[in-house]
Amino acid sequence: MNFKEIQKLIKKKDYLFSNHADEERTKDKLAAEDIEEAVLSGKVIEERLNDPRGESRLIVGKTEDQRLIHVVIGLRSGKPVIVTCYIPSKEEWISGKIRAKGS
């Protein structure tokens, strides 16, 4: 499934949250709407197509209030699954989009 197809399903609210993503979302005070907005306005910065756990994509996007967040989306039974979501740390990411050396 390509990113545009994933975005269409997210827009229709046809997706799932993993337990881990729900915990991370709560910890970072992110609402489901924040995650949706970030995916719909975001772009893929990493594709993990050969991951033994299944393909996934790392997306960077902004919430409505302009907070930069990362969302990892995998697939399960043809549906997007939010695997995790978080506010990227400045120590690990340059401008939230490029991995810092050593991270």
N, C-alpha and C positions, 0 to 999 in steps of 0.2 A: 504494500500500500504506500503510495507516495504522500508527501507532506500535504499537498492540496486536499487530498481525500481525507486525511486525518483532520485537517482544519474544518472541513465540511461537517464531519461527525461531531467534532467538539462544539461547533456552532449549534448543532441540533441537540446538544447535550446527550449524545449517544456515545458515552464513554464510561470508564470505570476508574476508581481510585484504588490503589493498593493500600493495605493497612499502613505500610511504611510511609507512603506519600501523605496519607491523612495525618499521621503523627508529625511529620516534618512541616506540613502546612500549618498545623495548629501551633507548633513551636515558633514558627516565623510569623505568626499572625497573618496568614494569607487566607483569604476566602476563596471558595471554589470559583467565584467570578473573577478573582485576580488571576487565577491559573488560566481560565478560559481566555481572558483578555490578552495575557502574555503569549499564549499559543497562537491566537488569531492575528496578533500584530507582530509576531516574532519571526525568527528565521532559524534554520537548522545550522548549528555550528559544528556538530560531530554526528556522523552516522556510524552505528555499530551494527553492520549488516551480517557479520559472521560470528556474532557472540553466541556461545553455546547455550546461553539462557534464552536466546531468541533475539531477533533484530530490535534495535531501539534507536532513538534519535535524541540528541541533546539540543534543546531549543532555548534560545535566549529571547526574551521579550520584556515588554514593560506593562505594568499594571495601569489602570486608569489614572492613578495618582503618580505615575512615572517612576515607580520603583522597578529596578531591573531585577528580574528573576530568571532562574534556570528551571526548566521542566524536562524530565526524561520521560519519553513516551515509548512504550512497547506495544505489542499487539497480543490479544488473547481472544480466540474464537472470532476473529474478524473485527474486533472492537479495539479502539485505542485504550490503553491502560496507562494512567499516570503512575509511573513507577516511583518517582520521587520529584520533589520540587523544593527549591531553596533559594535564599538570597546568596549570590556568589560572594566569597570572601575576597577582599582586595589583596590578600597575601597569595592566593592561589590563581587569581584571574586578573588579567590586564583589561581594563574597561569592561569586565564581565564577559568578554568574547574570546580572549586568547589565553591559553594556559600559561601561567608564569613558569619559568624554568624551575625544574625540581619538584613540580607538583603533579 
